[in-house]
Amino acid sequence: MENTPFLKWALLIGLPILCLIMYKVILRIFFGVVIVPEDRIGLVTKKFVLLGKQELPEGRILATRGEAGFQAQTLAPGVYFWKWMWQYAVTFQPFTIIPTGKIGLVLAKDGAELPTGAILARKVNCDTFQDAVAFLENGGCKGRQTAIITPGSYRINTLLFELEITDMISIPENAVGIITTLEGQAIETGSIAGKTIPEHNNFQDVDAFLQKGGYKGLQEQVILAGSYFINPWFAKMEIVRMTEIAIGHVGVVISFVGNDGVDISGVEFKHGNIVTKGSKGVWAEPLGPGKYPINPYIMKVELVPTTNLVLNWASARSEAHQLDKNLSTITVRSKDGFTFNLDVSQIIHIPTTEAPKVIARFGNMSNLVTQVLEPTIGNYFRNSAQGSDVISFLTSRKERQNAAKEHIGLVLDQYNVFGVDTLIGDIVPPESLMKTLTDRKIAEEQKVTYETQRQAQETRQSLEKETAVAEMQKEIVKADQGVLIAERIADASVKKATGDANSVRLQANAESDRMKLLASGEAEKVRLLARADADRTEWTAKAEAEKISLTGKAEAEKILAIGQSSAESYKLAVEAMGGENFTRLKVMEAIGSQHIRIMPDVLIGGGEGANGPISGLLGLKLLEEITNKQNISTATPSADAESK
């Protein structure tokens, strides 16, 4: 009894705390409460049924009417009662989230069977697969679904639906998407692609496409740049670049799809059908420069240049269009059997209106070159060369070029091509013939030079002749005037001669008298001069004799005085120096002044030394020479005195 209050208080306090702690267990056990969090859904499995149908319909795996098993109905976030734990098993699962840039592909595990031939289950109203009951009740089929789930959060019953997340389809700029569908009706016989179906939002609404009779396989319709929610289980896409037509070109469309159009090329054109735009065949209206979303599997666009097109038959040169890359220098043979090479350039022009006919006839520009231009031009120049020798072909190049232009232009006109011009490039004949041609040309130029020089000489001769005639004419006029002047001079001379004769006569008389007077005066002058000259000679002789006499006396007195002075000087020197020493001094002075060589050029030595007999002989000989010199010197003044 004493513990009753304590238990009472323990129950009053402990039970609420216990209930607060164990409320989920208590609610789950006693009330069958299930609380689903706000970021989850509840997947329900019913273990058994107390009242009602127990088993699922045949072929079904999810219950929609309360049968035992996996329940189609899920539990959204919230509180649910009477989900007894012994009857229901509830599994919480997070929401299904599709990220941005992705799509969800749905595979249903339960539902009706797919129709025969179908690979995708059609779309049913089921709130984007969030209402599994509606999906099953509205006839949803098991398998892959045409409908997709776009980015977002969804309450998906994963017991029924299996999801695969994949990328959206994106097409870049300047590109197109080529679609091939995997579901739809079979393409019509004779067609290669499904016709364009309207209002299916670029293949994003698969059910609309199928309901409107869309075809399975390659589609004529293409989709442009952008991002698309396309179910890859329904359609495959290939991205290709847009068809670009450059400036100076047109695009001739060859369509492989469409209705069989009426040929509008005319009766005269018999090389293919030209049809209107949208029909099967070559379209009469080509595409101008620009970019076009062309499906290359159902249409082919052949580019045709509308500007002048140059094609070179030359091995070392090719244009940017590369249509002449397989063309080479033309080899021809002349009439005289020589082979030589020839470079040719052909300029053509294809008008815009004629471009479809060219493509209808040849298929493409390369075939035009190989089937028409190459054989036409090659054979023309081969035939032309065979009708001429090499030298004639070279010398008539301009005429042959003009003829080729005319002939090839007529041929190309038959193929809807305008031949603008034909140009002959390098001609490479045999080297020996080139030398012959060069020599001939040099000879011709020399001939022209010689002819020019001859004409120049003739012109010069004519000029000189005319100049001489002009000079002679001047002399003739001068002579005529001279004759007249001479006549006048002659008359004057006659009169002058008469006067001169009279003058001479008078002058002769006067001259005779003058000469007589002059002769008389001259004789007197000579006589007086002779007398004066004789007197002058006489006086001169007397003066000269007196001069000689006085000069001789003075010279004699000079010599005498010198001799006396020298003698007195020698005497005093001998007395002062002695005779022997004075003699030696004079000997040495003589040797120095006369440059006497005291040593012989060849010295003969004896065996006795310097004082031998040879030295004595040389000394005597030297003394003798000095003595002779002195004698000559002494005798010379006396002789001079005598001569004076």
C-alpha positions as CSV (number, residue, x, y, z in Angstrom):
1,M,0.0,0.0,0.0
2,E,2.9,2.3,0.7
3,N,4.1,2.0,-2.9
4,T,0.8,2.9,-4.5
5,P,1.4,6.7,-4.6
6,F,4.8,6.1,-6.1
7,L,3.5,3.9,-8.9
8,K,0.7,6.3,-9.5
9,W,3.1,9.1,-10.0
10,A,5.5,6.9,-12.1
11,L,2.6,6.0,-14.4
12,L,1.5,9.6,-14.7
13,I,4.9,10.8,-15.6
14,G,6.5,7.8,-17.3
15,L,3.7,6.8,-19.6
16,P,3.5,10.1,-21.5
17,I,7.3,10.1,-21.8
18,L,7.3,6.6,-23.0
19,C,4.4,7.3,-25.4
20,L,6.4,10.3,-26.7
21,I,9.4,8.2,-27.3
22,M,7.6,5.3,-28.8
23,Y,4.8,7.1,-30.5
24,K,5.7,5.8,-34.0
25,V,5.7,2.3,-32.8
26,I,2.6,2.7,-30.8
27,L,0.8,4.4,-33.7
28,R,2.0,1.9,-36.1
29,I,0.9,-1.1,-34.0
30,F,-2.3,0.2,-32.5
31,F,-3.6,2.5,-35.3
32,G,-1.8,1.3,-38.4
33,V,-0.3,4.8,-38.9
34,V,2.2,5.4,-41.7
35,I,4.0,8.7,-41.9
36,V,5.5,9.4,-45.3
37,P,8.3,12.2,-45.3
38,E,7.9,15.1,-47.6
39,D,10.7,14.1,-49.9
40,R,9.7,10.4,-50.2
41,I,6.9,8.3,-51.5
42,G,5.6,5.0,-50.1
43,L,5.6,1.8,-52.1
44,V,2.9,-0.4,-50.7
45,T,2.8,-4.2,-50.6
46,K,-0.4,-5.8,-49.4
47,K,0.2,-9.2,-47.8
48,F,-3.3,-10.5,-47.7
49,V,-6.9,-9.5,-48.1
50,L,-9.4,-10.1,-45.2
51,L,-12.5,-9.6,-47.4
52,G,-12.8,-9.5,-51.1
53,K,-10.8,-10.8,-54.1
54,Q,-7.4,-12.2,-53.0
55,E,-5.6,-12.9,-56.3
56,L,-4.4,-10.6,-59.1
57,P,-5.8,-10.9,-62.6
58,E,-3.8,-13.2,-64.8
59,G,-0.7,-11.6,-66.2
60,R,-0.8,-8.7,-63.8
61,I,1.9,-7.9,-61.2
62,L,0.4,-4.8,-59.6
63,A,-2.9,-4.6,-57.9
64,T,-5.3,-1.8,-58.8
65,R,-8.4,-2.9,-56.9
66,G,-7.1,-3.9,-53.5
67,E,-5.8,-7.3,-54.4
68,A,-2.9,-8.8,-52.4
69,G,0.5,-8.0,-53.8
70,F,2.4,-4.9,-55.1
71,Q,0.0,-2.0,-55.1
72,A,-0.2,0.4,-58.0
73,Q,-1.2,3.2,-55.8
74,T,1.7,4.9,-54.0
75,L,1.6,6.9,-50.8
76,A,2.3,10.6,-51.3
77,P,4.0,12.6,-48.4
78,G,1.6,12.6,-45.4
79,V,-0.1,10.5,-42.6
80,Y,-2.1,7.4,-43.4
81,F,-4.1,5.2,-40.9
82,W,-5.1,1.6,-40.8
83,K,-2.1,0.4,-42.6
84,W,-1.5,-2.4,-40.2
85,M,2.0,-3.7,-40.2
86,W,0.9,-7.3,-40.3
87,Q,-1.1,-6.6,-43.4
88,Y,0.9,-3.9,-45.3
89,A,4.6,-3.4,-45.9
90,V,5.5,0.2,-46.8
91,T,8.9,1.0,-48.4
92,F,10.0,4.7,-48.6
93,Q,11.6,5.8,-51.9
94,P,12.9,9.2,-52.9
95,F,11.4,11.2,-55.7
96,T,12.6,10.5,-59.3
97,I,14.6,13.5,-60.4
98,I,15.4,14.2,-64.1
99,P,18.3,16.7,-64.3
100,T,18.4,19.6,-66.7
101,G,19.5,18.6,-70.2
102,K,18.3,15.1,-69.7
103,I,15.2,13.1,-70.4
104,G,13.7,10.0,-68.8
105,L,12.8,7.0,-70.9
106,V,10.1,4.8,-69.3
107,L,9.8,1.0,-69.4
108,A,6.5,-0.3,-68.0
109,K,6.7,-3.7,-66.2
110,D,3.0,-4.3,-66.2
111,G,0.1,-3.4,-68.5
112,A,-1.6,-4.6,-71.6
113,E,0.2,-6.5,-74.3
114,L,1.7,-4.4,-77.2
115,P,-0.1,-4.7,-80.5
116,T,1.6,-7.0,-83.1
117,G,4.4,-5.1,-84.9
118,A,4.6,-2.3,-82.4
119,I,7.8,-1.8,-80.5
120,L,6.6,1.2,-78.3
121,A,3.6,1.5,-76.1
122,R,1.3,4.4,-76.9
123,K,0.9,7.3,-74.5
124,V,-2.0,7.1,-71.9
125,N,-3.3,9.7,-69.5
126,C,-1.5,9.0,-66.3
127,D,-0.1,12.3,-65.0
128,T,3.4,11.7,-66.6
129,F,3.5,8.1,-65.1
130,Q,2.9,9.4,-61.6
131,D,-0.6,7.7,-61.5
132,A,0.1,4.0,-61.9
133,V,-3.5,3.1,-61.4
134,A,-4.6,5.4,-64.2
135,F,-1.9,4.0,-66.4
136,L,-3.1,0.4,-65.9
137,E,-6.8,1.2,-66.0
138,N,-6.5,3.4,-69.1
139,G,-4.9,0.7,-71.2
140,G,-1.3,1.4,-70.7
141,C,0.9,-1.3,-72.3
142,K,3.9,-2.9,-70.9
143,G,7.3,-2.3,-72.5
144,R,9.0,0.8,-73.8
145,Q,6.9,3.9,-73.8
146,T,6.6,6.5,-76.5
147,A,6.1,9.2,-73.9
148,I,9.2,10.6,-72.1
149,I,9.7,12.4,-68.8
150,T,11.2,15.9,-69.1
151,P,13.5,17.5,-66.5
152,G,11.8,17.8,-63.0
153,S,10.8,15.8,-59.9
154,Y,8.3,13.0,-60.1
155,R,6.5,10.5,-57.8
156,I,7.1,7.4,-59.9
157,N,6.2,4.0,-58.7
158,T,9.3,2.1,-59.5
159,L,7.5,-1.2,-58.9
160,L,5.7,-0.6,-62.2
161,F,8.1,1.7,-64.1
162,E,11.8,1.5,-64.7
163,L,13.5,4.7,-65.8
164,E,16.6,5.3,-68.0
165,I,18.0,8.8,-68.1
166,T,19.7,9.9,-71.3
167,D,20.8,13.2,-72.9
168,M,18.7,15.5,-74.9
169,I,19.5,15.8,-78.6
170,S,21.3,19.0,-79.6
171,I,22.0,20.1,-83.1
172,P,24.8,22.8,-83.6
173,E,24.7,25.8,-85.9
174,N,25.0,25.3,-89.6
175,A,23.9,21.7,-89.2
176,V,20.7,19.7,-89.7
177,G,19.4,16.5,-88.1
178,I,18.6,13.6,-90.4
179,I,15.8,11.5,-88.7
180,T,15.3,7.7,-89.0
181,T,12.2,6.5,-87.1
182,L,11.9,3.0,-85.6
183,E,8.1,3.0,-85.3
184,G,5.3,3.7,-87.8
185,Q,3.8,2.3,-90.9
186,A,5.9,0.9,-93.7
187,I,7.1,3.3,-96.4
188,E,5.2,3.3,-99.6
189,T,6.5,1.1,-102.4
190,G,8.9,3.1,-104.7
191,S,9.7,5.6,-102.0
192,I,13.0,5.7,-100.1
193,A,11.8,8.0,-97.2
194,G,8.7,8.7,-95.2
195,K,6.7,11.8,-96.3
196,T,6.6,14.8,-94.2
197,I,4.0,14.6,-91.4
198,P,2.6,17.9,-89.9
199,E,2.2,18.9,-86.3
200,H,4.4,16.5,-84.3
201,N,6.7,19.2,-82.9
202,N,9.8,18.0,-84.8
203,F,9.4,14.3,-83.8
204,Q,9.1,15.2,-80.1
205,D,5.4,14.2,-80.0
206,V,5.7,10.6,-81.0
207,D,2.0,9.8,-80.6
208,A,0.9,12.7,-82.8
209,F,3.4,11.5,-85.4
210,L,2.0,7.9,-85.3
211,Q,-1.6,9.0,-85.2
212,K,-1.2,11.1,-88.3
213,G,0.2,8.2,-90.3
214,G,3.9,8.7,-89.8
215,Y,6.2,6.3,-91.6
216,K,8.9,4.1,-90.2
217,G,12.4,4.6,-91.6
218,L,14.3,7.6,-93.2
219,Q,12.3,10.8,-93.1
220,E,12.2,13.5,-95.6
221,Q,11.8,16.1,-93.0
222,V,14.9,17.4,-91.2
223,I,15.3,19.3,-88.0
224,L,17.4,22.5,-87.6
225,A,19.8,23.7,-84.9
226,G,18.5,23.5,-81.3
227,S,17.8,21.1,-78.4
228,Y,15.0,18.5,-78.7
229,F,13.2,16.0,-76.4
230,I,13.4,13.2,-78.9
231,N,12.9,9.6,-77.7
232,P,15.9,7.6,-78.9
233,W,13.8,4.4,-78.7
234,F,11.6,6.0,-81.3
235,A,14.1,7.8,-83.6
236,K,17.7,7.9,-84.4
237,M,19.4,11.1,-85.6
238,E,22.5,11.8,-87.7
239,I,23.9,15.3,-87.7
240,V,25.2,16.6,-91.1
241,R,26.4,20.0,-92.2
242,M,24.1,22.3,-94.2
243,T,24.5,22.4,-97.9
244,E,26.5,25.6,-98.7
245,I,26.4,27.1,-102.2
246,A,29.3,29.6,-102.7
247,I,29.0,32.9,-104.6
248,G,29.5,32.3,-108.3
249,H,27.8,28.9,-108.2
250,V,24.3,27.5,-108.3
251,G,23.1,24.3,-106.9
252,V,21.1,22.0,-109.2
253,V,18.9,19.8,-107.0
254,I,18.4,16.1,-107.9
255,S,15.5,14.9,-105.8
256,F,15.0,11.2,-105.1
257,V,11.6,11.6,-103.5
258,G,8.4,13.3,-104.5
259,N,5.8,12.7,-107.2
260,D,6.7,11.9,-110.7
261,G,6.7,15.4,-112.2
262,V,6.0,16.5,-115.8
263,D,9.1,17.0,-117.9
264,I,9.3,20.7,-118.7
265,S,12.7,20.6,-120.6
266,G,11.0,20.8,-124.0
267,V,10.8,18.5,-127.0
268,E,14.3,19.3,-128.2
269,F,16.0,18.2,-125.0
270,K,16.1,14.4,-124.9
271,H,18.7,13.7,-122.3
272,G,16.7,13.6,-119.1
273,N,13.7,15.0,-117.3
274,I,13.6,18.5,-115.9
275,V,10.8,18.9,-113.3
276,T,9.3,21.5,-111.1
277,K,10.4,22.1,-107.5
278,G,9.1,19.3,-105.2
279,S,8.9,16.6,-107.8
280,K,11.2,13.7,-108.3
281,G,14.1,14.4,-110.7
282,V,16.2,17.4,-111.7
283,W,14.6,20.6,-110.6
284,A,14.3,23.3,-113.2
285,E,15.0,26.0,-110.7
286,P,18.5,25.8,-109.2
287,L,19.4,27.1,-105.8
288,G,21.3,30.3,-105.5
289,P,24.2,31.1,-103.2
290,G,23.5,30.4,-99.6
291,K,23.0,27.7,-97.0
292,Y,20.2,25.1,-97.2
293,P,19.0,22.4,-94.8
294,I,19.2,19.6,-97.4
295,N,18.7,15.9,-96.5
296,P,21.6,14.4,-98.5
297,Y,19.9,10.9,-98.5
298,I,16.9,12.1,-100.4
299,M,18.4,15.0,-102.4
300,K,21.6,15.6,-104.1
301,V,22.9,19.1,-104.9
302,E,25.4,19.4,-107.8
303,L,27.4,22.7,-107.7
304,V,27.7,24.4,-111.1
305,P,30.0,27.4,-111.5
306,T,28.2,30.3,-113.3
307,T,31.4,32.4,-113.7
308,N,33.9,31.7,-116.4
309,L,35.6,28.3,-115.8
310,V,39.1,27.7,-116.9
311,L,40.3,24.2,-117.7
312,N,44.0,23.5,-118.3
313,W,45.4,20.7,-120.4
314,A,48.8,21.1,-118.7
315,S,50.6,18.6,-116.5
316,A,52.0,21.3,-114.2
317,R,49.0,23.5,-113.7
318,S,45.5,23.0,-112.2
319,E,42.8,25.4,-111.1
320,A,41.3,25.6,-107.6
321,H,38.0,23.8,-108.7
322,Q,40.1,20.7,-109.4
323,L,37.9,19.7,-112.4
324,D,41.1,19.6,-114.6
325,K,43.3,17.7,-112.1
326,N,43.2,14.6,-114.4
327,L,43.9,16.6,-117.6
328,S,47.4,16.6,-118.9
329,T,49.4,18.1,-121.7
330,I,48.2,17.0,-125.2
331,T,50.7,15.0,-127.2
332,V,50.2,15.3,-131.0
333,R,51.9,14.1,-134.1
334,S,52.6,16.3,-137.1
335,K,52.2,15.4,-140.8
336,D,56.0,15.0,-141.1
337,G,56.0,12.4,-138.3
338,F,57.3,14.5,-135.4
339,T,55.7,14.3,-131.9
340,F,55.4,17.3,-129.8
341,N,53.5,18.5,-126.7
342,L,50.8,21.2,-126.6
343,D,49.4,23.0,-123.6
344,V,45.8,24.2,-124.0
345,S,43.4,26.3,-121.8
346,Q,39.7,26.2,-122.5
347,I,37.4,28.9,-120.9
348,I,33.7,27.9,-120.7
349,H,30.6,29.5,-119.2
350,I,27.4,27.8,-118.1
351,P,24.4,30.1,-117.7
352,T,22.2,29.7,-114.7
353,T,19.3,28.8,-116.8
354,E,21.3,26.0,-118.6
355,A,22.8,24.5,-115.4
356,P,19.9,22.0,-114.8
357,K,20.2,20.8,-118.4
358,V,23.9,20.2,-118.1
359,I,23.4,18.2,-114.9
360,A,20.4,16.3,-116.4
361,R,22.6,15.4,-119.3
362,F,25.9,14.5,-117.5
363,G,25.0,14.1,-113.9
364,N,27.9,16.3,-112.6
365,M,30.6,18.7,-113.8
366,S,33.3,16.0,-113.8
367,N,31.4,14.0,-116.3
368,L,31.1,17.1,-118.6
369,V,34.9,17.4,-118.5
370,T,35.6,13.7,-119.1
371,Q,32.8,12.9,-121.6
372,V,32.8,16.1,-123.7
373,L,35.6,18.6,-123.2
374,E,38.5,16.2,-122.9
375,P,37.9,14.1,-126.0
376,T,36.6,17.1,-128.1
377,I,39.6,19.3,-127.4
378,G,42.2,16.5,-127.5
379,N,41.0,15.1,-130.8
380,Y,40.6,18.5,-132.4
381,F,44.3,19.4,-131.8
382,R,45.5,15.9,-132.8
383,N,43.6,16.1,-136.1
384,S,44.8,19.6,-136.7
385,A,48.4,18.7,-136.1
386,Q,48.2,15.7,-138.5
387,G,47.3,18.0,-141.3
388,S,50.4,20.2,-140.9
389,D,54.1,20.0,-140.4
390,V,55.6,21.2,-137.1
391,I,57.0,24.5,-138.5
392,S,53.8,25.4,-140.2
393,F,51.9,24.6,-137.0
394,L,54.2,26.9,-135.0
395,T,54.1,29.7,-137.4
396,S,50.3,29.6,-137.8
397,R,49.5,29.5,-134.1
398,K,47.1,32.5,-134.0
399,E,45.0,31.2,-136.9
400,R,44.8,27.7,-135.4
401,Q,43.8,29.2,-132.1
402,N,40.9,31.1,-133.7
403,A,39.9,28.1,-135.6
404,A,39.9,26.0,-132.5
405,K,37.8,28.5,-130.6
406,E,35.2,28.5,-133.4
407,H,35.0,24.7,-133.8
408,I,35.0,23.9,-130.0
409,G,32.4,26.7,-129.4
410,L,30.0,25.1,-131.9
411,V,30.5,21.6,-130.3
412,L,30.0,22.9,-126.7
413,D,26.9,24.8,-127.8
414,Q,25.2,21.5,-128.5
415,Y,25.7,20.6,-124.8
416,N,24.3,23.8,-123.4
417,V,27.8,25.1,-122.6
418,F,29.1,28.4,-124.0
419,G,32.8,28.3,-125.2
420,V,34.3,31.6,-124.2
421,D,37.8,31.1,-125.6
422,T,40.4,28.5,-126.5
423,L,44.0,29.4,-125.8
424,I,47.1,27.6,-127.0
425,G,49.8,27.7,-124.3
426,D,53.3,26.3,-124.6
427,I,54.2,24.4,-127.7
428,V,57.2,22.1,-127.2
429,P,58.4,20.8,-130.6
430,P,61.6,18.7,-131.0
431,E,64.7,20.5,-130.2
432,S,66.2,20.1,-133.6
433,L,63.2,21.7,-135.3
434,M,63.3,24.5,-132.8
435,K,66.9,25.1,-133.8
436,T,65.9,25.1,-137.4
437,L,63.1,27.5,-136.8
438,T,65.3,29.7,-134.7
439,D,68.0,29.7,-137.4
440,R,65.5,30.5,-140.1
441,K,64.1,33.4,-138.0
442,I,67.6,34.7,-137.4
443,A,68.3,34.5,-141.1
444,E,65.0,36.3,-142.0
445,E,65.8,39.0,-139.5
446,Q,69.3,39.4,-140.9
447,K,67.8,39.6,-144.4
448,V,65.5,42.3,-143.2
449,T,68.4,44.0,-141.5
450,Y,70.5,43.8,-144.7
451,E,67.6,45.1,-146.8
452,T,67.0,47.9,-144.4
453,Q,70.7,48.8,-144.5
454,R,70.6,48.6,-148.4
455,Q,67.7,50.9,-148.5
456,A,69.4,53.2,-146.1
457,Q,72.5,53.2,-148.3
458,E,70.4,54.0,-151.4
459,T,68.6,56.7,-149.5
460,R,72.0,58.1,-148.4
461,Q,73.3,58.0,-152.0
462,S,70.3,59.7,-153.3
463,L,70.6,62.3,-150.6
464,E,74.3,62.9,-151.4
465,K,73.5,63.1,-155.1
466,E,70.8,65.7,-154.5
467,T,73.1,67.5,-152.1
468,A,75.9,67.5,-154.8
469,V,73.4,68.7,-157.4
470,A,72.4,71.5,-155.0
471,E,76.0,72.3,-154.4
472,M,76.8,72.3,-158.1
473,Q,73.8,74.5,-158.7
474,K,75.2,76.9,-156.3
475,E,78.5,76.8,-158.1
476,I,76.8,77.3,-161.4
477,V,75.0,80.4,-160.2
478,K,78.3,81.6,-158.7
479,A,80.1,80.9,-162.0
480,D,77.4,82.9,-163.9
481,Q,77.9,85.7,-161.5
482,G,81.7,85.3,-161.8
483,V,81.5,85.6,-165.6
484,L,79.6,88.8,-165.3
485,I,82.0,90.1,-162.7
486,A,85.0,88.9,-164.8
487,E,83.7,90.8,-167.8
488,R,83.4,93.9,-165.7
489,I,86.8,93.3,-164.2
490,A,88.3,92.8,-167.7
491,D,87.0,96.1,-168.9
492,A,88.3,97.7,-165.8
493,S,91.6,95.9,-166.3
494,V,92.0,97.1,-169.9
495,K,91.5,100.7,-168.8
496,K,93.7,100.1,-165.8
497,A,96.5,98.5,-168.0
498,T,96.4,101.5,-170.3
499,G,96.9,103.8,-167.4
500,D,99.5,101.5,-165.9
501,A,101.5,101.5,-169.2
502,N,101.6,105.2,-169.2
503,S,102.5,105.2,-165.6
504,V,105.3,102.6,-166.1
505,R,106.8,104.5,-168.9
506,L,106.9,107.7,-166.8
507,Q,108.2,105.7,-163.8
508,A,111.0,104.0,-166.0
509,N,112.3,107.4,-167.1
510,A,112.3,108.6,-163.5
511,E,113.9,105.5,-162.3
512,S,116.7,105.7,-164.8
513,D,117.5,109.2,-163.7
514,R,117.3,108.1,-160.1
515,M,119.7,105.1,-160.7
516,K,122.2,107.3,-162.3
517,L,122.3,109.6,-159.4
518,L,122.4,106.7,-156.9
519,A,125.3,105.0,-158.8
520,S,127.3,108.1,-158.7
521,G,126.7,108.6,-155.0
522,E,127.5,105.0,-154.3
523,A,130.8,105.1,-156.0
524,E,131.8,108.1,-154.0
525,K,130.7,106.4,-150.8
526,V,132.8,103.3,-151.6
527,R,135.9,105.2,-152.2
528,L,135.6,107.2,-149.0
529,L,134.8,104.0,-147.0
530,A,137.9,102.2,-148.5
531,R,140.1,105.0,-147.5
532,A,138.8,105.1,-144.0
533,D,139.1,101.4,-143.6
534,A,142.7,101.4,-144.7
535,D,143.5,104.1,-142.1
536,R,141.8,102.1,-139.4
537,T,143.7,98.9,-140.2
538,E,147.0,100.7,-140.1
539,W,146.4,102.3,-136.7
540,T,145.1,99.0,-135.3
541,A,148.2,97.1,-136.3
542,K,150.5,99.6,-134.7
543,A,148.5,99.5,-131.4
544,E,148.5,95.7,-131.3
545,A,152.3,95.5,-131.8
546,E,152.8,97.9,-129.0
547,K,150.5,95.9,-126.7
548,I,152.3,92.6,-127.4
549,S,155.6,94.2,-126.6
550,L,154.5,95.7,-123.3
551,T,152.7,92.4,-122.3
552,G,155.9,90.3,-122.9
553,K,158.0,92.5,-120.8
554,A,155.6,92.5,-118.0
555,E,155.3,88.7,-118.1
556,A,159.0,88.2,-118.1
557,E,159.4,90.4,-115.1
558,K,156.6,88.4,-113.3
559,I,158.3,85.1,-114.0
560,L,161.6,86.4,-112.9
561,A,160.2,87.7,-109.7
562,I,158.4,84.4,-109.0
563,G,161.5,82.4,-109.6
564,Q,163.6,84.5,-107.4
565,S,161.0,84.3,-104.7
566,S,160.7,80.5,-105.0
567,A,164.5,80.1,-105.0
568,E,164.8,82.3,-101.9
569,S,162.0,80.2,-100.3
570,Y,163.6,76.9,-101.1
571,K,166.9,78.2,-99.8
572,L,165.5,79.2,-96.5
573,A,163.6,75.9,-96.2
574,V,166.7,73.8,-96.9
575,E,168.6,75.8,-94.4
576,A,165.9,75.4,-91.8
577,M,165.0,71.6,-92.4
578,G,168.1,70.2,-93.9
579,G,168.4,68.9,-97.4
580,E,167.2,65.4,-96.9
581,N,164.2,66.3,-94.9
582,F,163.2,69.0,-97.4
583,T,163.5,66.4,-100.1
584,R,161.2,64.0,-98.3
585,L,158.7,66.8,-97.7
586,K,158.5,67.6,-101.3
587,V,158.2,63.9,-102.2
588,M,155.2,63.6,-99.9
589,E,153.6,66.8,-101.3
590,A,154.1,65.5,-104.8
591,I,152.6,62.2,-103.9
592,G,149.5,63.9,-102.4
593,S,149.0,66.5,-105.1
594,Q,149.6,64.1,-108.0
595,H,147.8,61.2,-106.5
596,I,150.7,58.9,-107.1
597,R,150.1,55.2,-106.0
598,I,153.0,54.2,-103.9
599,M,151.6,50.7,-103.5
600,P,151.4,48.5,-106.6
601,D,148.2,46.7,-107.6
602,V,150.2,43.5,-107.4
603,L,152.7,43.1,-104.6
604,I,155.4,40.5,-105.0
605,G,156.9,39.5,-101.7
606,G,160.2,37.8,-101.0
607,G,161.1,35.4,-98.3
608,E,163.3,37.8,-96.4
609,G,160.7,40.0,-94.9
610,A,160.0,43.7,-95.5
611,N,163.6,44.7,-95.9
612,G,164.3,42.4,-98.7
613,P,165.8,43.2,-102.1
614,I,162.2,43.7,-103.6
615,S,161.5,46.5,-101.2
616,G,164.7,48.2,-102.1
617,L,163.9,48.1,-105.8
618,L,160.5,49.5,-105.2
619,G,161.9,52.3,-103.1
620,L,164.4,53.2,-105.8
621,K,161.7,53.1,-108.5
622,L,159.5,55.4,-106.4
623,L,162.4,57.9,-105.9
624,E,163.1,57.8,-109.6
625,E,159.4,58.6,-110.4
626,I,159.4,61.5,-107.9
627,T,162.6,62.9,-109.4
628,N,161.1,62.8,-112.9
629,K,158.0,64.6,-111.7
630,Q,160.1,67.3,-110.2
631,N,162.1,67.7,-113.4
632,I,158.9,68.0,-115.4
633,S,157.5,70.6,-113.0
634,T,160.7,72.7,-113.1
635,A,160.9,72.6,-116.8
636,T,157.3,73.6,-117.4
637,P,157.5,77.2,-116.1
638,S,160.6,77.9,-118.2
639,A,158.9,76.7,-121.3
640,D,155.9,78.8,-120.6
641,A,158.1,81.8,-120.2
642,E,159.8,81.2,-123.5
643,S,156.5,80.7,-125.3
644,K,155.3,83.9,-123.9
